[in-house]
Amino acid sequence: MTDQTFDSPDAPRGCPVAHGSADLVRLYGDEAATDPRGIYERLRKEHGSVAPVLLEGDIPAWLVLGYRDSRRVLDNPRQFARDAHFWRDMREGRVAENSPLVPMLAWRPDCVSQDGEAHRRLRGAVSDGLQAAVDRGIRRHATHFANKQIDTFANLGRADLVADFADLLPMLVVARILGLAEAEGRRLVESCAQVMKGGEDAVMHDGVIREIFGELAERRRTEPGSDLATNLLEHHAGLDHDEVVMHLRAILIAAHVTTNLLARVLELVLTDASRLSGLISGQLNISAVMEEAMWNSPPLAVLPGRFAASDVELGGHRIEEGDLLVLGLAPGNVDPEIRPDPSVSVHGNQAHLAFGSGPHECPGQSIGMSIIEVGVDILLHRLPGLRLAVPPEELTTTSSTWTSPLDSLPVEFEV
C-alpha cells in the first residue's frame, strides 16, 4: 500500500489494515536483527522523516527518523504524550497482555509513563535519590566491581569484554546503589536483557524484575539502608509501594541500556590504535570517545514511545489521536539534514539524541558516564597489551526493536 492509503482519512482509526500492514516494514524479525540501519535508510528514502512500521505482534506505529521531528516530539508532551492511556491499540484490546510491547510501552506508575504535575512529582523523587547516590560515591562502587570482574579473567590472557565485563559492570553498580545484593544484581542481568530483546519471554522476565524489587521495597520499610530504595520510600513526595517498585525497575533497565554504551566505547577504543594509545597516555579523554559512540551507536537505537494526544501533522504525515510513535534515536543522529557528512568529527557536540530530550531526558546520564569512565580506565591499566582477538570486521551485532548491542568483543592481553 502507498503512503496515501496509510494516511487516508477514510480508513478506520486504529485498524491495522488502515496502516497497510501487509506492506509495512517490521521493526522485528530477521532483517531487523541483522540490518536495522539498512531498514532506517530505506524507510527514510521511501517516507521521509516519519515512516509507518510494525512492532511485535504487527502492532502499527510511526517511526520518527528525522532529528528535528524527534526533537519536536520529545519536547512537546502536550501533543505527544508519554501516557499510554492515549494508546488506541492498547485501549481497544489489540495489544495482548503477554505482548513483549507491554513492558516497554504500557502505562506504569512511574515518571517515565506520566506527564505534567504527576511526572514532576515522581521525577523529583528520582532525581533526589540519584543525587544522593552520587553523593555517596558512584565511582567507589564502579571501581570495586570493575576490579572484581577483571579479577575473573586477568590471569587468562583473553576475555569477551561484552559478556565478561560490559554486560555486568553498570548492572552491578546500579543494583548496589538501588539496595540489592550482588547476587540479585547478577540474576537480573539476564531478565533486563530479555525485556529489551522482546519475544515470548519478555513479560515473564519483567515479572521477575518486579518481584525482586517488590521484596526489596518491603524489606526497606522495616530495615532502611543507605540506598535509593530507602530514599524513594522516605521522600517527601510520598511514593506508594508500586511507585517505588516501578522506579527501581526503570533505573535498572536504564543501567542495562548503559551496558550497550560501554561495549560500544570499548569497541571504538580497540579498533583504533590512536584512541587506545591516547587514552593510556592520558592525551585523550574518555568523554570524547563516549560522545562519538552516543552519536554513531546510541545505546538505545529506538526510544519507546509517545502517543498522539490529538490529530497532528508530523513529517508530512497525518498522525491521528491515539497513534503510537517510537523515536529513532540512531537514525535521527545520522539524519542527513543535520549531518550531511557523518565522517566529520562530532567532538564537542553534545546535541545527540542518545539521552532523549525534553522533560523525560534521562536523569541518570551522569551516573552511567561515570561508570563507563571508571570501568574503561581500570580495564586499560590492568590489562597490558590489550588488543582485539579477531579482525574488526568480524564483530557482529544482533538487534531488537529497541537496541543494537554488540554480540561479543573478544580480546587478548599479556599476563
C-alpha positions, 0 to 999 in steps of 0.5 A: 500500500502507498503512503496515501492509503496509510494516511487516508482519512477514510480508513478506520482509526486504529485498524491495522489494515488502515496502516497497510500492514501487509506492506509495512516494514517490521521493526522485528524479525530477521532483517531487523536483527541483522540490518536495522540501519539498512531498514532506517535508510530505506524507510527514510528514502521511501517516507521521509522523516516519519515512516509507518512500521510494525512492532511485535505482534504487527502492532502499527506505529510511526517511526520518527527518523528525522532529528528535528521531528524527534526533537519536536516530539520529545519536547512537546508532551502536550501533543505527544504524550508519554501516557499510554492511556492515549494508546488506541491499540492498547485501549481497544484490546489489540495489544495482548497482555503477554505482548513483549510491547507491554513492558516497554510501552504500557502505562506504569506508575512511574515518571517515565509513563506520566506527564505534567504535575504527576511526572514532576512529582515522581521525577523529583523523587528520582532525581533526589535519590540519584543525587544522593547516590552520587553523593555517596560515591558512584565511582567507589562502587564502579571501581570495586566491581570493575576490579572484581570482574577483571579479577575473573579473567586477568590471569587468562590472557583473553576475555569477551569484554561484552559478556565478561565485563560490559554486560555486568559492570553498570548492572552491578553498580546500579543494583548496589546503589538501588539496595540489592545484593550482588547476587540479585544484581547478577540474576537480573542481568539476564531478565533486563536483557530479555525485556529489551530483546522482546519475544515470548519471554519478555513479560515473564522476565519483567515479572521477575524484575518486579518481584525482586524489587517488590521484596526489596521495597518491603524489606526497606520499610522495616530495615532502611539502608543507605540506598535509593530504595530507602530514599524513594520510600522516605521522600517527601513526595510520598511514593506508594509501594508500586511507585517505588517498585516501578522506579527501581525497575526503570533505573535498572533497565536504564543501567542495562541500556548503559551496558550497550554504551560501554561495549560500544566505547570499548569497541571504538577504543580497540579498533583504533590504535590512536584512541587506545594509545591516547587514552593510556597516555592520558592525551585523550579523554574518555568523554570524547570517545563516549560522545562519538559512540552516543552519536554513531551507536546510541545505546538505545537505537529506538526510544519507546514511545509517545502517543498522539494526544490529538490529530497532528501533522508530523513529517508530512504525515497525518498522525491521528489521536491515539497513534503510537510513535517510537523515536529513532534515536540512531537514525535521527543522529545520522539524519542527513539534514543535520549531518550531511557528512557523518565522517566529520568529527562530532567532538564537542557536540553534545546535541545527540539524541542518545539521552532523549530530550525534553522533560523525560531526558534521562536523569541518570546520564551522569551516573552511567558516564561515570561508570563507563569512565571508571570501568574503561580506565581500570580495564586499560591499566590492568590489562597490558597489551590489550588488543582485539582477538579477531579482525574488526570486521568480524564483530557482529551485532544482533538487534531488537526493536529497541537496541543494537548491542554488540554480540561479543568483543573478544580480546587478548592481553599479556599476563 
